[in-house]
Amino acid sequence: MIRHEDIGRAVRDCEYAVRGPIVARAQELERQGRRIIYCNIGNPQSLGQRPMTWVRQVLALAEYPELATLVPAGTFPEDVLETSRLLARETRHGLGAYTESKGYRFVREAIARFISERDGIAADAEAIFLTDGASKGVQSALRILVADERDGIMIPIPQYPLYSATITLYGGAQVGYHLDEANGWKLSREILDRSIADARRRGIRPRAICVINPGNPSGAVLDEANVEMVLRFAAEHGLSVLADEVYQANVWRPGDRFVSFARVLERLALRDVSLFSFHSVSKGYLGECGHRGGYLECRNVPGPVQDEITKLQSIALCANSVGQVVTYLLVSPPRAGSPSHALYERERREILEALRTKAAIVSKGLDAVPGIRCNEVTGAMYAFPRVDLPPGVGDFEYCMALLEETGICVVDGSGFGQLPGTAHFRTTILPPLDEIETVVRRIGEFHGAFVKRRRG
Ligand SMILES: Cc1ncc(COP(=O)(O)O)c(C=O)c1O
């Protein structure tokens, strides 16, 4: 029988807090009949966000094309029928057959058009890989960047644990750079310089820098100058850049806008910086997390290196076909004037407006609680408030008590990384509007009572 200690160190050492012990306890309480509000993970449809009608109608026909002839005429709008015919043609054998290792060619071409239109730059379908969610794309990029334990990957602190867990799994070295909480979680050249110098002193060979924009869990949105600063830093130090842009549609503050790394890289013409950019169907307004669709786009990545990524993809044969189709729908929405356009736009606007409202409710509400400080949530789907806790009390204990007493499931800041001596938790902004105010109020009440009790 295999024993736990037989499992490799790397597997035993990696941690994934957003599905860790607090969530396991929440599930146990739920089985006992408690009502749990899951604010631990950015899984919009699990908290009531409705799927986009466009996506679901096309998917229904993509899986079962005969359906179109079995329902009364007019059930599906003409552009849905047209798209399903295109899918039948392009997928050739239907969704039950393996696809190319890199993913369906027509989807990669549609992504290249999407990038070109978004950024006004050229994009190459051959440098795009379809992946099971952005997670698998990030893992492929990290897999080729980490050769041994001296290879360092710079990651933001706080970060999304996909990064720390994968670097541990592949036996690389994490090089944290702290985002500046007092400054809206911005990142600065000074912080990056300090972090890389410190890594080199420890004998680490920095290979790449990861940036999450808009940020998870920070909620911060980088401006163009910030993106340029990171790219110039990467150029000076010979680093590759991993740009996690899965929240590109989730920008809340008027006047802010998403600026892609690809666009700035092209403007600066930095031909020596390899860029790996990621996008996903899980976030934005689609929220199709369960369909596991996403892509990785490479720029300035030499052919033989891209071939290794293709090989990695081919070891798992291909990304799932339905996720690839949802990725196609993400980048090819109904065009103006087509029958589905108005409904698509209305649903998109409603989802984004609700998220924008909830981002403000969460950040303002939590910031108003004595003992909690919360930066404005300017992007993505999370708040990462700082909590003042009595000496000797950690944020894990705090979050567990919050769960036990209120049924609200959030994740302790230690799962994301934070400055030593500080305590945080991460919550999503996803519960429905009528619930989110209650969540904020109950966290406030809990905080006051918990701190009073623990201070004695
Ligand atoms: C920053 C970031 N990157 C990547 C992912 C992975 O998303 P998926 O694999 O569902 O595309 C997430 C999920 O929450 C995320 O927050």
Ligand as a Chemical Component Dictionary entry (heavy atoms), coordinates in Angstrom:
data_LIG
# 
_chem_comp.id                   LIG 
_chem_comp.type                 NON-POLYMER 
_chem_comp.pdbx_formal_charge   0 
_chem_comp.three_letter_code    LIG 
# 
loop_
_chem_comp_atom.comp_id 
_chem_comp_atom.atom_id 
_chem_comp_atom.alt_atom_id 
_chem_comp_atom.type_symbol 
_chem_comp_atom.charge 
_chem_comp_atom.model_Cartn_x 
_chem_comp_atom.model_Cartn_y 
_chem_comp_atom.model_Cartn_z 
_chem_comp_atom.pdbx_ordinal 
LIG C1 C1 C 0 -5.514  35.411 -11.060 1  
LIG C2 C2 C 0 -6.106  34.126 -11.518 2  
LIG N1 N1 N 0 -5.488  33.445 -12.485 3  
LIG C3 C3 C 0 -5.965  32.283 -12.928 4  
LIG C4 C4 C 0 -7.116  31.746 -12.391 5  
LIG C5 C5 C 0 -7.573  30.427 -12.911 6  
LIG O1 O1 O 0 -8.735  30.494 -13.605 7  
LIG P1 P1 P 0 -9.213  29.369 -14.610 8  
LIG O2 O2 O 0 -8.246  28.250 -14.555 9  
LIG O3 O3 O 0 -10.575 28.971 -14.141 10 
LIG O4 O4 O 0 -9.234  30.038 -15.928 11 
LIG C6 C6 C 0 -7.790  32.409 -11.379 12 
LIG C7 C7 C 0 -8.986  31.830 -10.759 13 
LIG O5 O5 O 0 -9.542  32.328 -9.812  14 
LIG C8 C8 C 0 -7.279  33.637 -10.932 15 
LIG O6 O6 O 0 -7.865  34.331 -9.966  16 
# 
loop_
_chem_comp_bond.comp_id 
_chem_comp_bond.atom_id_1 
_chem_comp_bond.atom_id_2 
_chem_comp_bond.value_order 
_chem_comp_bond.pdbx_ordinal 
LIG C1 C2 SING 1  
LIG C2 N1 SING 2  
LIG C2 C8 DOUB 3  
LIG N1 C3 DOUB 4  
LIG C3 C4 SING 5  
LIG C4 C5 SING 6  
LIG C4 C6 DOUB 7  
LIG C5 O1 SING 8  
LIG O1 P1 SING 9  
LIG P1 O2 DOUB 10 
LIG P1 O3 SING 11 
LIG P1 O4 SING 12 
LIG C6 C7 SING 13 
LIG C6 C8 SING 14 
LIG C7 O5 DOUB 15 
LIG C8 O6 SING 16 
# 
